[in-house]
Every structure is written in C-alpha cells, then in structure tokens.
Amino acid sequence: MTATEILARMPYGKDFLFVDEILKFDENGITGTYLFKRDLVFYESHFENNPVTPGVILTETMAQIGLVCFGIYLLKDQEANTKPAFAMTSNSIEFLKPVYPGDKVWVTSEKTYFRFNKLSCKVTMKNSIGEILCKGTIAGMLIRHGNG
Amino acid sequence: MSKEEIIAELKNIITPYSEETIALQSIDDDTDFLKDLKINSANLVDIVLDVEDRFNIEIDNDSMAKMLTVKATVDIIESKRQENAG
C-alpha cells in the first residue's frame, strides 16, 4: 500500500480533512504532515482578531494521521474490499505550544497496541524545527462499512 | 486461585471502566458487562488486556467474543490458567 492509496481511503470531505501528505509508515507507526491554511474558517472566531488553532482541531489532526491513516495501513490486507474507518474512543493530549495560521505540523504516531479492533497509539505533533507542540495517547475502534 | 478470588480481581479490573456503582457492588456470575455495567466495546478491549496482564494468560479472538458476562470470563480465565499450568 502506498501513501497515495492511504490518503485515497480517508473518509473525510475536503473541509474536514487534516492531512496533506504521509511521509513514512510501517507496522509500528506513521508520520504525516498538515499545513494549517490561513483561510480555515474557524480562525475567524477562534479567537476574534487573535487566530489560534483550537485544541480540538489539533486533536483531530493527530487522530486523522496517527489513528485513521495508520489504521487504514494496518488493515491493508484484511479490509481490501471495504472502507475501514476508526471512531475515536478516547484521547489524552497535552498542548505545549500554540499553533498559528500558516503553521505546518508533523504528526508521528507509534502503535501501543492493535487488538480486538481497537488501535491505541502514542502521538506527537511537532513544528518545522522539531519542537513538540502537543503529545498524548489516542485510541479508536475499527468501524466496518459496507462495500465501496 | 479460587473462583471467588478471580471474581474479586475481576471486579478490581472492571471498576475504573464502569459508572454503575450499584451493579459493581453486587457483581456476581450473572453480571453482564454491557447490559448491567454499561461498558462499551472500546473499554471492554482494555478490560481484556488488563485480564491478560493480571492473570498472565493470552486471550484469543474467539474467547474475547464470549467474554460478555462474569461467568463466561471466569470460565475462560480458569481454562487458560489450566492450559498454562499443563
């Protein structure tokens, strides 16, 4: 499975997709990037005249790369004919530095376990000079959709 | 380890994952993890992983699918422990 194939299987529409590229992946982890474009709609209100990326969006970005992209790769063989998705079931994230409009982030995820359809990972988000922006654990359950 | 001891350990493992304090206090053979303790599937996985660590056994997919009540779980723990001993 290639990075392009992983991204093609992401179940999100363009307004709620928070991954641009997958840089590397194997059975133990994955790394991907996302650029927070300046015109993202939530910057108008969070906060007024002081745009900062909301923590829930940072968490979502970490989950989309670290849990969903990674999970799609881990399921490459057994889910060939379905579109697998993961529902986030828990997370515990520390936010260490703010992320501003125009910032590009690197998300790295390491598998803690993937058993009985539950994937649990340690996920870290870094900036372009390698500083940790947020880190924590994210877990989700595999949801099987029908064909297509 | 007696059956009562296994149930007591199981109760310790389950307690952090359930808000149903009354059902937890009166836990017995018939207690159903989903119906009585309102444990969701994601937390059930963590309970099974904790059971593996605590009892030093490995739970396979078939066993996991059966582990929905205290009785079924105790039966599986006892049979896996016997396999390990033998």
gemmi code that builds the backbone of each chain (N, CA, C; Angstrom):
import gemmi

chains = {
    "A": [
        ("MET", (0.843, -1.198, 0.000), (0.000, 0.000, 0.000), (0.878, 1.247, 0.000)),
        ("THR", (0.532, 2.232, -0.867), (1.326, 3.461, -0.945), (0.670, 4.567, -0.117)),
        ("ALA", (1.416, 5.650, 0.110), (0.875, 6.796, 0.836), (-0.346, 7.357, 0.106)),
        ("THR", (-0.291, 7.388, -1.217), (-1.421, 7.891, -2.007), (-2.663, 7.027, -1.794)),
        ("GLU", (-2.463, 5.716, -1.725), (-3.598, 4.808, -1.504), (-4.193, 4.987, -0.113)),
        ("ILE", (-3.338, 5.249, 0.871), (-3.844, 5.505, 2.223), (-4.732, 6.751, 2.193)),
        ("LEU", (-4.216, 7.834, 1.596), (-4.967, 9.098, 1.583), (-6.276, 8.952, 0.804)),
        ("ALA", (-6.259, 8.145, -0.262), (-7.466, 7.963, -1.071), (-8.563, 7.260, -0.288)),
        ("ARG", (-8.185, 6.530, 0.749), (-9.171, 5.799, 1.543), (-9.680, 6.598, 2.742)),
        ("MET", (-9.173, 7.803, 2.933), (-9.646, 8.614, 4.067), (-11.101, 8.998, 3.835)),
        ("PRO", (-11.956, 8.823, 4.843), (-13.399, 9.004, 4.632), (-13.884, 10.451, 4.777)),
        ("TYR", (-13.007, 11.436, 4.894), (-13.420, 12.814, 5.176), (-13.602, 13.637, 3.907)),
        ("GLY", (-14.505, 14.614, 3.980), (-14.619, 15.598, 2.920), (-13.518, 16.637, 3.047)),
        ("LYS", (-13.357, 17.471, 2.008), (-12.194, 18.365, 1.965), (-12.189, 19.406, 3.085)),
        ("ASP", (-13.369, 19.772, 3.601), (-13.407, 20.782, 4.658), (-13.083, 20.227, 6.042)),
        ("PHE", (-12.961, 18.917, 6.128), (-12.621, 18.357, 7.444), (-11.531, 17.303, 7.311)),
        ("LEU", (-10.650, 17.535, 6.340), (-9.512, 16.632, 6.161), (-8.260, 17.351, 6.640)),
        ("PHE", (-7.598, 16.796, 7.643), (-6.449, 17.468, 8.235), (-5.174, 16.645, 8.055)),
        ("VAL", (-4.948, 16.233, 6.797), (-3.680, 15.591, 6.454), (-3.373, 15.945, 5.000)),
        ("ASP", (-2.118, 16.369, 4.757), (-1.696, 16.688, 3.387), (-0.875, 15.563, 2.782)),
        ("GLU", (0.089, 15.052, 3.537), (0.978, 14.027, 2.976), (1.373, 13.038, 4.065)),
        ("ILE", (1.586, 11.811, 3.634), (2.111, 10.768, 4.517), (3.564, 10.549, 4.110)),
        ("LEU", (4.492, 10.738, 5.050), (5.914, 10.687, 4.723), (6.491, 9.289, 4.865)),
        ("LYS", (6.102, 8.589, 5.936), (6.609, 7.217, 6.106), (5.662, 6.440, 7.001)),
        ("PHE", (5.692, 5.137, 6.862), (4.818, 4.280, 7.657), (5.342, 2.859, 7.622)),
        ("ASP", (5.105, 2.135, 8.701), (5.347, 0.701, 8.732), (4.405, 0.104, 9.772)),
        ("GLU", (4.649, -1.153, 10.167), (3.722, -1.829, 11.087), (3.713, -1.184, 12.473)),
        ("ASN", (4.724, -0.381, 12.775), (4.826, 0.173, 14.131), (4.421, 1.634, 14.246)),
        ("GLY", (4.336, 2.346, 13.109), (3.997, 3.757, 13.228), (3.875, 4.449, 11.887)),
        ("ILE", (3.584, 5.768, 11.970), (3.350, 6.547, 10.756), (3.752, 7.995, 11.030)),
        ("THR", (4.159, 8.729, 9.983), (4.413, 10.163, 10.085), (3.740, 10.858, 8.900)),
        ("GLY", (3.024, 11.944, 9.195), (2.371, 12.719, 8.147), (2.423, 14.200, 8.480)),
        ("THR", (2.065, 15.037, 7.500), (2.116, 16.486, 7.712), (0.775, 17.131, 7.372)),
        ("TYR", (0.590, 18.336, 7.929), (-0.573, 19.143, 7.559), (-0.205, 20.618, 7.692)),
        ("LEU", (-0.626, 21.404, 6.708), (-0.426, 22.856, 6.749), (-1.753, 23.511, 7.142)),
        ("PHE", (-1.751, 24.247, 8.249), (-2.961, 24.959, 8.669), (-3.088, 26.243, 7.848)),
        ("LYS", (-3.880, 26.163, 6.780), (-4.004, 27.300, 5.867), (-4.648, 28.489, 6.574)),
        ("ARG", (-4.220, 29.668, 6.179), (-4.669, 30.884, 6.871), (-6.167, 31.129, 6.724)),
        ("ASP", (-6.777, 30.556, 5.664), (-8.192, 30.852, 5.422), (-9.135, 29.799, 6.015)),
        ("LEU", (-8.637, 28.935, 6.880), (-9.535, 27.968, 7.527), (-10.595, 28.730, 8.322)),
        ("VAL", (-11.838, 28.241, 8.224), (-12.984, 29.040, 8.662), (-12.975, 29.343, 10.162)),
        ("PHE", (-12.421, 28.430, 10.968), (-12.512, 28.639, 12.429), (-11.598, 29.753, 12.930)),
        ("TYR", (-10.618, 30.161, 12.111), (-9.719, 31.234, 12.570), (-10.438, 32.573, 12.717)),
        ("GLU", (-11.574, 32.737, 12.009), (-12.322, 33.997, 12.131), (-12.857, 34.197, 13.541)),
        ("SER", (-13.165, 33.064, 14.216), (-13.848, 33.155, 15.507), (-13.021, 32.647, 16.676)),
        ("HIS", (-11.954, 31.937, 16.411), (-11.134, 31.376, 17.500), (-9.727, 31.925, 17.369)),
        ("PHE", (-9.418, 33.119, 17.911), (-10.399, 33.982, 18.563), (-10.575, 35.224, 17.692)),
        ("GLU", (-11.536, 36.067, 17.996), (-11.714, 37.271, 17.192), (-10.446, 38.120, 17.254)),
        ("ASN", (-9.912, 38.442, 16.091), (-8.686, 39.247, 15.960), (-7.452, 38.595, 16.594)),
        ("ASN", (-7.529, 37.324, 16.900), (-6.401, 36.636, 17.519), (-6.465, 35.146, 17.166)),
        ("PRO", (-6.229, 34.819, 15.867), (-6.430, 33.431, 15.432), (-5.397, 32.453, 16.000)),
        ("VAL", (-5.895, 31.407, 16.644), (-5.080, 30.308, 17.173), (-5.812, 29.007, 16.843)),
        ("THR", (-5.069, 27.969, 16.465), (-5.727, 26.705, 16.122), (-6.350, 26.083, 17.369)),
        ("PRO", (-7.647, 25.760, 17.332), (-8.305, 25.155, 18.507), (-7.709, 23.790, 18.861)),
        ("GLY", (-7.689, 23.498, 20.158), (-7.161, 22.206, 20.620), (-7.904, 21.030, 20.016)),
        ("VAL", (-9.219, 21.165, 19.815), (-9.969, 20.040, 19.237), (-9.515, 19.765, 17.801)),
        ("ILE", (-9.117, 20.832, 17.086), (-8.644, 20.631, 15.711), (-7.253, 19.994, 15.715)),
        ("LEU", (-6.417, 20.390, 16.689), (-5.103, 19.738, 16.810), (-5.287, 18.256, 17.135)),
        ("THR", (-6.214, 17.976, 18.048), (-6.503, 16.582, 18.399), (-7.004, 15.819, 17.178)),
        ("GLU", (-7.913, 16.455, 16.413), (-8.456, 15.826, 15.208), (-7.337, 15.533, 14.198)),
        ("THR", (-6.427, 16.487, 14.046), (-5.306, 16.303, 13.113), (-4.436, 15.120, 13.546)),
        ("MET", (-4.158, 15.063, 14.855), (-3.357, 13.944, 15.373), (-4.087, 12.621, 15.170)),
        ("ALA", (-5.411, 12.639, 15.332), (-6.192, 11.401, 15.191), (-6.285, 10.971, 13.724)),
        ("GLN", (-6.471, 11.952, 12.813), (-6.613, 11.581, 11.395), (-5.331, 10.946, 10.862)),
        ("ILE", (-4.169, 11.512, 11.259), (-2.901, 10.950, 10.786), (-2.519, 9.734, 11.631)),
        ("GLY", (-2.541, 9.917, 12.949), (-1.974, 8.905, 13.844), (-2.846, 7.697, 14.066)),
        ("LEU", (-4.152, 7.856, 13.889), (-5.067, 6.745, 14.142), (-5.696, 6.252, 12.841)),
        ("VAL", (-6.287, 7.180, 12.051), (-7.074, 6.756, 10.887), (-6.163, 6.359, 9.717)),
        ("CYS", (-5.224, 7.243, 9.332), (-4.287, 6.865, 8.250), (-3.514, 5.608, 8.635)),
        ("PHE", (-3.031, 5.581, 9.865), (-2.250, 4.439, 10.338), (-3.108, 3.171, 10.337)),
        ("GLY", (-4.343, 3.295, 10.825), (-5.244, 2.150, 10.865), (-5.557, 1.623, 9.473)),
        ("ILE", (-5.763, 2.528, 8.526), (-6.022, 2.112, 7.135), (-4.849, 1.278, 6.622)),
        ("TYR", (-3.620, 1.718, 6.952), (-2.451, 0.942, 6.527), (-2.416, -0.426, 7.219)),
        ("LEU", (-2.657, -0.440, 8.539), (-2.578, -1.714, 9.271), (-3.602, -2.719, 8.771)),
        ("LEU", (-4.731, -2.211, 8.236), (-5.802, -3.092, 7.771), (-5.693, -3.405, 6.284)),
        ("LYS", (-4.543, -3.090, 5.681), (-4.418, -3.136, 4.222), (-4.827, -4.479, 3.624)),
        ("ASP", (-4.536, -5.573, 4.348), (-4.823, -6.884, 3.772), (-6.253, -7.346, 4.028)),
        ("GLN", (-6.691, -7.234, 5.282), (-7.992, -7.830, 5.599), (-9.183, -6.967, 5.207)),
        ("GLU", (-8.947, -5.701, 4.842), (-10.078, -4.830, 4.515), (-9.989, -4.364, 3.071)),
        ("ALA", (-9.556, -5.235, 2.183), (-9.307, -4.821, 0.810), (-10.574, -4.333, 0.098)),
        ("ASN", (-11.727, -4.882, 0.465), (-12.947, -4.542, -0.264), (-13.890, -3.607, 0.493)),
        ("THR", (-13.468, -3.120, 1.643), (-14.337, -2.228, 2.403), (-13.575, -0.937, 2.673)),
        ("LYS", (-14.313, 0.069, 3.116), (-13.670, 1.318, 3.508), (-13.633, 1.368, 5.029)),
        ("PRO", (-12.510, 0.988, 5.622), (-12.463, 0.977, 7.074), (-12.434, 2.394, 7.636)),
        ("ALA", (-13.011, 2.577, 8.799), (-12.914, 3.858, 9.486), (-12.702, 3.576, 10.962)),
        ("PHE", (-12.181, 4.558, 11.652), (-11.983, 4.415, 13.087), (-12.762, 5.513, 13.800)),
        ("ALA", (-13.507, 5.118, 14.819), (-14.167, 6.092, 15.671), (-13.273, 6.309, 16.882)),
        ("MET", (-12.874, 7.561, 17.117), (-12.037, 7.854, 18.277), (-12.837, 7.545, 19.535)),
        ("THR", (-12.265, 6.743, 20.420), (-12.980, 6.381, 21.647), (-12.388, 7.036, 22.885)),
        ("SER", (-11.124, 7.436, 22.827), (-10.551, 8.163, 23.962), (-9.293, 8.886, 23.516)),
        ("ASN", (-8.980, 9.968, 24.208), (-7.692, 10.614, 23.984), (-7.273, 11.355, 25.233)),
        ("SER", (-5.976, 11.535, 25.354), (-5.417, 12.308, 26.465), (-4.243, 13.084, 25.885)),
        ("ILE", (-4.449, 14.376, 25.673), (-3.465, 15.173, 24.936), (-3.006, 16.361, 25.780)),
        ("GLU", (-1.695, 16.595, 25.772), (-1.141, 17.814, 26.363), (-0.824, 18.792, 25.240)),
        ("PHE", (-1.189, 20.058, 25.434), (-0.909, 21.086, 24.429), (0.209, 21.981, 24.968)),
        ("LEU", (1.377, 21.932, 24.317), (2.555, 22.593, 24.879), (2.819, 23.953, 24.256)),
        ("LYS", (2.535, 24.090, 22.946), (2.778, 25.366, 22.264), (1.606, 25.659, 21.335)),
        ("PRO", (1.268, 26.943, 21.159), (0.169, 27.278, 20.249), (0.547, 27.043, 18.790)),
        ("VAL", (-0.469, 26.745, 17.974), (-0.279, 26.553, 16.530), (-1.071, 27.652, 15.822)),
        ("TYR", (-0.388, 28.435, 14.973), (-0.996, 29.611, 14.354), (-1.324, 29.355, 12.882)),
        ("PRO", (-2.179, 30.213, 12.301), (-2.475, 30.106, 10.868), (-1.168, 30.134, 10.070)),
        ("GLY", (-1.048, 29.261, 9.072), (0.151, 29.206, 8.249), (1.202, 28.239, 8.757)),
        ("ASP", (1.004, 27.680, 9.959), (1.982, 26.727, 10.502), (1.824, 25.356, 9.837)),
        ("LYS", (2.956, 24.730, 9.557), (2.937, 23.341, 9.084), (3.357, 22.443, 10.245)),
        ("VAL", (2.658, 21.331, 10.390), (2.958, 20.426, 11.509), (3.277, 19.021, 10.995)),
        ("TRP", (4.083, 18.323, 11.792), (4.471, 16.932, 11.522), (3.899, 16.060, 12.643)),
        ("VAL", (3.064, 15.103, 12.281), (2.448, 14.222, 13.281), (3.068, 12.833, 13.162)),
        ("THR", (3.564, 12.333, 14.295), (4.125, 10.982, 14.330), (3.359, 10.148, 15.347)),
        ("SER", (3.025, 8.929, 14.942), (2.255, 8.031, 15.795), (3.002, 6.722, 15.949)),
        ("GLU", (3.014, 6.212, 17.175), (3.618, 4.900, 17.444), (2.562, 3.991, 18.037)),
        ("LYS", (2.483, 2.778, 17.506), (1.462, 1.837, 17.985), (1.767, 1.373, 19.404)),
        ("THR", (0.773, 1.482, 20.290), (0.878, 0.861, 21.610), (0.309, -0.555, 21.512)),
        ("TYR", (-0.909, -0.665, 20.996), (-1.446, -1.981, 20.670), (-2.530, -1.847, 19.616)),
        ("PHE", (-2.745, -2.918, 18.862), (-3.880, -3.019, 17.947), (-4.448, -4.412, 18.123)),
        ("ARG", (-5.483, -4.502, 18.958), (-6.046, -5.815, 19.260), (-7.557, -5.694, 19.371)),
        ("PHE", (-8.240, -6.757, 18.972), (-9.705, -6.818, 19.055), (-10.335, -5.558, 18.449)),
        ("ASN", (-9.789, -5.127, 17.319), (-10.299, -3.969, 16.565), (-10.072, -2.627, 17.245)),
        ("LYS", (-9.309, -2.589, 18.324), (-9.010, -1.314, 18.968), (-7.540, -0.963, 18.733)),
        ("LEU", (-7.331, 0.249, 18.217), (-5.980, 0.742, 17.964), (-5.671, 1.845, 18.965)),
        ("SER", (-4.581, 1.694, 19.689), (-4.171, 2.695, 20.666), (-2.748, 3.133, 20.333)),
        ("CYS", (-2.520, 4.458, 20.280), (-1.229, 4.986, 19.814), (-0.739, 6.124, 20.695)),
        ("LYS", (0.593, 6.278, 20.727), (1.205, 7.482, 21.278), (1.462, 8.418, 20.105)),
        ("VAL", (0.940, 9.644, 20.200), (1.002, 10.556, 19.058), (1.661, 11.862, 19.493)),
        ("THR", (2.555, 12.373, 18.621), (3.259, 13.627, 18.888), (3.118, 14.546, 17.678)),
        ("MET", (2.892, 15.839, 17.923), (2.860, 16.836, 16.848), (4.035, 17.789, 17.039)),
        ("LYS", (4.828, 17.977, 15.961), (5.986, 18.868, 16.036), (5.899, 19.949, 14.964)),
        ("ASN", (6.661, 21.036, 15.163), (6.713, 22.088, 14.146), (7.935, 21.892, 13.250)),
        ("SER", (8.198, 22.875, 12.365), (9.242, 22.702, 11.341), (10.644, 22.613, 11.941)),
        ("ILE", (10.829, 23.101, 13.174), (12.167, 22.986, 13.777), (12.202, 21.888, 14.849)),
        ("GLY", (11.194, 21.016, 14.827), (11.235, 19.835, 15.683), (10.767, 20.037, 17.117)),
        ("GLU", (10.191, 21.208, 17.413), (9.672, 21.421, 18.763), (8.338, 20.690, 18.917)),
        ("ILE", (8.127, 20.090, 20.094), (6.872, 19.382, 20.337), (5.770, 20.402, 20.624)),
        ("LEU", (4.676, 20.326, 19.853), (3.528, 21.228, 20.021), (2.477, 20.592, 20.916)),
        ("CYS", (2.206, 19.308, 20.685), (1.301, 18.565, 21.564), (1.621, 17.090, 21.466)),
        ("LYS", (1.224, 16.379, 22.502), (1.528, 14.938, 22.557), (0.528, 14.254, 23.460)),
        ("GLY", (0.370, 12.956, 23.255), (-0.545, 12.212, 24.106), (-0.897, 10.869, 23.512)),
        ("THR", (-1.977, 10.284, 24.034), (-2.427, 8.989, 23.546), (-3.810, 9.133, 22.928)),
        ("ILE", (-4.031, 8.399, 21.845), (-5.318, 8.399, 21.159), (-5.679, 6.949, 20.853)),
        ("ALA", (-6.947, 6.614, 21.083), (-7.401, 5.253, 20.776), (-8.716, 5.316, 20.026)),
        ("GLY", (-8.953, 4.300, 19.199), (-10.210, 4.237, 18.454), (-10.558, 2.811, 18.097)),
        ("MET", (-11.843, 2.636, 17.784), (-12.331, 1.321, 17.374), (-12.570, 1.306, 15.873)),
        ("LEU", (-12.226, 0.193, 15.248), (-12.494, -0.002, 13.826), (-14.000, -0.105, 13.591)),
        ("ILE", (-14.488, 0.665, 12.626), (-15.875, 0.592, 12.206), (-15.883, 0.031, 10.787)),
        ("ARG", (-16.622, -1.030, 10.558), (-16.676, -1.581, 9.192), (-17.906, -1.082, 8.476)),
        ("HIS", (-17.662, -0.436, 7.321), (-18.766, -0.041, 6.447), (-18.947, -1.115, 5.391)),
        ("GLY", (-19.984, -0.956, 4.616), (-20.225, -1.915, 3.540), (-19.249, -1.720, 2.402)),
        ("ASN", (-19.511, -2.353, 1.284), (-18.631, -2.225, 0.125), (-18.603, -0.787, -0.368)),
        ("GLY", (-17.486, -0.425, -0.991), (-17.371, 0.917, -1.529), (-16.657, 1.733, -0.540)),
    ],
    "B": [
        ("MET", (-5.741, -20.279, 42.629), (-6.644, -19.135, 42.821), (-8.100, -19.608, 42.712)),
        ("SER", (-8.889, -19.330, 43.745), (-10.275, -19.800, 43.751), (-11.135, -18.932, 42.833)),
        ("LYS", (-12.304, -19.443, 42.543), (-13.231, -18.697, 41.702), (-13.587, -17.347, 42.344)),
        ("GLU", (-13.759, -17.360, 43.672), (-14.096, -16.114, 44.376), (-12.960, -15.093, 44.238)),
        ("GLU", (-11.734, -15.602, 44.327), (-10.580, -14.694, 44.186), (-10.506, -14.122, 42.770)),
        ("ILE", (-10.824, -14.965, 41.797), (-10.815, -14.477, 40.410), (-11.863, -13.385, 40.229)),
        ("ILE", (-13.062, -13.616, 40.785), (-14.120, -12.602, 40.653), (-13.706, -11.302, 41.356)),
        ("ALA", (-13.062, -11.428, 42.512), (-12.625, -10.228, 43.241), (-11.609, -9.440, 42.417)),
        ("GLU", (-10.670, -10.152, 41.791), (-9.681, -9.485, 40.939), (-10.352, -8.844, 39.726)),
        ("LEU", (-11.303, -9.574, 39.173), (-12.029, -9.075, 38.004), (-12.761, -7.773, 38.355)),
        ("LYS", (-13.334, -7.743, 39.541), (-14.042, -6.543, 39.989), (-13.072, -5.357, 40.075)),
        ("ASN", (-11.878, -5.594, 40.585), (-10.858, -4.532, 40.644), (-10.523, -4.013, 39.252)),
        ("ILE", (-10.411, -4.950, 38.307), (-10.057, -4.559, 36.943), (-11.177, -3.750, 36.296)),
        ("ILE", (-12.411, -4.176, 36.522), (-13.559, -3.574, 35.834), (-13.932, -2.209, 36.405)),
        ("THR", (-13.761, -2.037, 37.709), (-14.275, -0.841, 38.394), (-13.944, 0.482, 37.690)),
        ("PRO", (-12.702, 0.717, 37.239), (-12.432, 2.020, 36.595), (-13.199, 2.257, 35.295)),
        ("TYR", (-13.762, 1.197, 34.717), (-14.401, 1.318, 33.405), (-15.919, 1.417, 33.478)),
        ("SER", (-16.502, 1.358, 34.680), (-17.965, 1.380, 34.790), (-18.401, 2.450, 35.775)),
        ("GLU", (-19.485, 3.145, 35.418), (-20.069, 4.154, 36.316), (-21.202, 3.554, 37.128)),
        ("GLU", (-21.519, 2.286, 36.882), (-22.680, 1.652, 37.529), (-22.263, 1.111, 38.900)),
        ("THR", (-22.195, 2.014, 39.900), (-21.636, 1.622, 41.203), (-22.464, 0.543, 41.905)),
        ("ILE", (-23.784, 0.613, 41.752), (-24.627, -0.371, 42.441), (-24.422, -1.756, 41.822)),
        ("ALA", (-24.424, -1.808, 40.499), (-24.207, -3.086, 39.816), (-22.815, -3.635, 40.115)),
        ("LEU", (-21.846, -2.737, 40.279), (-20.481, -3.182, 40.592), (-20.417, -3.815, 41.981)),
        ("GLN", (-21.138, -3.198, 42.935), (-21.105, -3.715, 44.303), (-21.692, -5.119, 44.379)),
        ("SER", (-22.740, -5.362, 43.574), (-23.431, -6.656, 43.651), (-23.001, -7.580, 42.513)),
        ("ILE", (-21.740, -7.453, 42.096), (-21.261, -8.227, 40.951), (-21.315, -9.727, 41.271)),
        ("ASP", (-21.830, -10.514, 40.339), (-21.862, -11.965, 40.524), (-21.769, -12.653, 39.160)),
        ("ASP", (-21.943, -13.965, 39.159), (-21.811, -14.755, 37.935), (-22.609, -14.186, 36.771)),
        ("ASP", (-23.813, -13.730, 37.072), (-24.733, -13.340, 36.003), (-24.531, -11.912, 35.507)),
        ("THR", (-23.652, -11.164, 36.153), (-23.460, -9.771, 35.745), (-23.015, -9.701, 34.287)),
        ("ASP", (-23.723, -8.897, 33.511), (-23.451, -8.729, 32.081), (-22.686, -7.414, 31.887)),
        ("PHE", (-21.531, -7.486, 31.234), (-20.681, -6.292, 31.116), (-21.393, -5.161, 30.369)),
        ("LEU", (-22.117, -5.506, 29.315), (-22.754, -4.469, 28.506), (-24.053, -3.991, 29.136)),
        ("LYS", (-24.942, -4.944, 29.478), (-26.269, -4.561, 29.979), (-26.219, -4.015, 31.395)),
        ("ASP", (-25.514, -4.704, 32.300), (-25.537, -4.317, 33.718), (-24.497, -3.242, 34.036)),
        ("LEU", (-23.317, -3.368, 33.464), (-22.228, -2.446, 33.818), (-22.050, -1.340, 32.786)),
        ("LYS", (-22.810, -1.421, 31.671), (-22.811, -0.379, 30.629), (-21.390, -0.082, 30.125)),
        ("ILE", (-20.618, -1.138, 29.933), (-19.254, -0.985, 29.424), (-19.298, -1.009, 27.900)),
        ("ASN", (-18.640, -0.067, 27.257), (-18.667, -0.050, 25.784), (-17.577, -0.947, 25.210)),
        ("SER", (-17.630, -1.143, 23.900), (-16.732, -2.124, 23.283), (-15.271, -1.704, 23.410)),
        ("ALA", (-14.999, -0.403, 23.370), (-13.611, 0.063, 23.472), (-13.044, -0.240, 24.862)),
        ("ASN", (-13.848, -0.004, 25.899), (-13.366, -0.292, 27.248), (-13.298, -1.783, 27.521)),
        ("LEU", (-14.165, -2.544, 26.861), (-14.112, -3.996, 27.022), (-12.763, -4.538, 26.539)),
        ("VAL", (-12.227, -3.944, 25.471), (-10.898, -4.361, 24.989), (-9.854, -4.107, 26.072)),
        ("ASP", (-9.918, -2.939, 26.714), (-8.937, -2.639, 27.759), (-9.085, -3.576, 28.951)),
        ("ILE", (-10.318, -3.940, 29.275), (-10.532, -4.900, 30.366), (-9.878, -6.237, 30.025)),
        ("VAL", (-10.074, -6.692, 28.781), (-9.481, -7.974, 28.370), (-7.956, -7.899, 28.415)),
        ("LEU", (-7.376, -6.764, 27.997), (-5.911, -6.612, 28.042), (-5.428, -6.611, 29.494)),
        ("ASP", (-6.213, -5.972, 30.389), (-5.855, -5.987, 31.817), (-5.958, -7.401, 32.390)),
        ("VAL", (-6.978, -8.148, 31.974), (-7.142, -9.539, 32.416), (-5.923, -10.360, 31.984)),
        ("GLU", (-5.465, -10.156, 30.756), (-4.278, -10.879, 30.276), (-3.078, -10.611, 31.182)),
        ("ASP", (-2.866, -9.335, 31.516), (-1.707, -8.972, 32.339), (-1.824, -9.550, 33.751)),
        ("ARG", (-3.022, -9.377, 34.316), (-3.196, -9.769, 35.716), (-3.103, -11.277, 35.907)),
        ("PHE", (-3.675, -12.033, 34.963), (-3.727, -13.484, 35.124), (-2.665, -14.197, 34.286)),
        ("ASN", (-1.839, -13.406, 33.611), (-0.744, -13.967, 32.825), (-1.232, -15.006, 31.810)),
        ("ILE", (-2.254, -14.635, 31.049), (-2.815, -15.513, 30.026), (-2.952, -14.726, 28.733)),
        ("GLU", (-3.209, -15.435, 27.630), (-3.442, -14.756, 26.361), (-4.858, -15.058, 25.880)),
        ("ILE", (-5.602, -14.025, 25.577), (-6.984, -14.176, 25.134), (-7.025, -14.081, 23.613)),
        ("ASP", (-7.572, -15.105, 22.963), (-7.705, -15.081, 21.504), (-9.050, -14.461, 21.109)),
        ("ASN", (-9.241, -14.264, 19.822), (-10.459, -13.591, 19.338), (-11.738, -14.333, 19.720)),
        ("ASP", (-11.705, -15.670, 19.621), (-12.906, -16.451, 19.953), (-13.276, -16.279, 21.426)),
        ("SER", (-12.269, -16.327, 22.293), (-12.538, -16.160, 23.721), (-13.060, -14.761, 24.007)),
        ("MET", (-12.416, -13.779, 23.364), (-12.835, -12.379, 23.554), (-14.316, -12.226, 23.235)),
        ("ALA", (-14.767, -12.852, 22.159), (-16.159, -12.714, 21.731), (-17.131, -13.275, 22.769)),
        ("LYS", (-16.645, -14.217, 23.573), (-17.520, -14.834, 24.596), (-17.504, -14.075, 25.917)),
        ("MET", (-16.548, -13.193, 26.104), (-16.357, -12.575, 27.421), (-17.336, -11.429, 27.662)),
        ("LEU", (-18.609, -11.771, 27.778), (-19.636, -10.740, 27.950), (-20.266, -10.763, 29.328)),
        ("THR", (-20.056, -11.836, 30.071), (-20.570, -11.917, 31.440), (-19.435, -12.326, 32.366)),
        ("VAL", (-19.658, -12.129, 33.672), (-18.649, -12.525, 34.657), (-18.414, -14.030, 34.574)),
        ("LYS", (-19.490, -14.806, 34.480), (-19.333, -16.267, 34.448), (-18.479, -16.717, 33.261)),
        ("ALA", (-18.809, -16.211, 32.070), (-18.065, -16.606, 30.870), (-16.592, -16.212, 31.002)),
        ("THR", (-16.353, -15.021, 31.586), (-14.979, -14.538, 31.728), (-14.199, -15.394, 32.714)),
        ("VAL", (-14.836, -15.732, 33.860), (-14.163, -16.575, 34.855), (-13.854, -17.941, 34.247)),
        ("ASP", (-14.803, -18.509, 33.494), (-14.567, -19.813, 32.849), (-13.344, -19.752, 31.935)),
        ("ILE", (-13.253, -18.681, 31.149), (-12.130, -18.548, 30.214), (-10.816, -18.371, 30.971)),
        ("ILE", (-10.842, -17.542, 32.016), (-9.624, -17.345, 32.819), (-9.176, -18.679, 33.407)),
        ("GLU", (-10.118, -19.441, 33.974), (-9.753, -20.719, 34.600), (-9.192, -21.700, 33.572)),
        ("SER", (-9.821, -21.776, 32.396), (-9.341, -22.756, 31.415), (-7.979, -22.350, 30.845)),
        ("LYS", (-7.756, -21.032, 30.654), (-6.448, -20.584, 30.145), (-5.353, -20.816, 31.179)),
        ("ARG", (-5.699, -20.621, 32.453), (-4.706, -20.848, 33.504), (-4.340, -22.326, 33.600)),
        ("GLN", (-5.335, -23.181, 33.363), (-5.057, -24.620, 33.376), (-4.156, -25.010, 32.210)),
        ("GLU", (-4.423, -24.402, 31.028), (-3.549, -24.662, 29.862), (-2.112, -24.281, 30.192)),
        ("ASN", (-1.950, -23.111, 30.842), (-0.604, -22.655, 31.192), (0.074, -23.610, 32.158)),
        ("ALA", (-0.720, -24.118, 33.127), (-0.158, -24.995, 34.148), (0.226, -26.335, 33.547)),
        ("GLY", (-0.522, -26.785, 32.536), (-0.318, -28.124, 31.996), (0.735, -28.176, 30.941)),
    ],
}
model = gemmi.Model(1)
for chain_id, residues in chains.items():
    chain = gemmi.Chain(chain_id)
    for i, (resn, *xyz) in enumerate(residues, 1):
        res = gemmi.Residue()
        res.name, res.seqid = resn, gemmi.SeqId(i, " ")
        for name, pos in zip(("N", "CA", "C"), xyz):
            atom = gemmi.Atom()
            atom.name, atom.element = name, gemmi.Element(name[0])
            atom.pos, atom.b_iso = gemmi.Position(*pos), 0.0
            res.add_atom(atom)
        chain.add_residue(res)
    model.add_chain(chain)
structure = gemmi.Structure()
structure.add_model(model)
structure.setup_entities()
